[in-house]
């Protein structure tokens, strides 16, 4: 199902911000264990919760009504996307906690586990954005 809608500027901006966060998290994962910038980890940790909340609010405001309007079964898809938002926010809290610990020099996880966690989170975010762009019939940036 493709939703024919013009992307709201808010939605484009939030996707750009999420993409930047994913790129930054990937840089942190690549820097583990010996080249980690602790201040950068703290900076990213402070961004995750507010950015996810803003992104989900904007998606629910602009994208979800278009999905429901475009397809009779769109309500089921929207409900699934809402559940994914909850999962993303919970995972985001775990990532935020680990980044705070890294930033304070007290990592909880082994470097390999932290890298795996970060990659799982940002790859999930990228997949989520690609799916929503595809639903809107928009060009999708190739996966990194």
Secondary structure, DSSP 8 states (H G I E B T S, - for coil): --------HHHHHHHHHHHHHHHHHHHHHHHTTTS--HHHHHHHHHHHHHHHHHHHHHHHHHHHHHHHHH-TTHHHHHHHHHHHHHHHHHHHHHHHHHHHHHHTT--SS-HHHHHHHHHHHHHHHHHHHHHHHHHTT-------
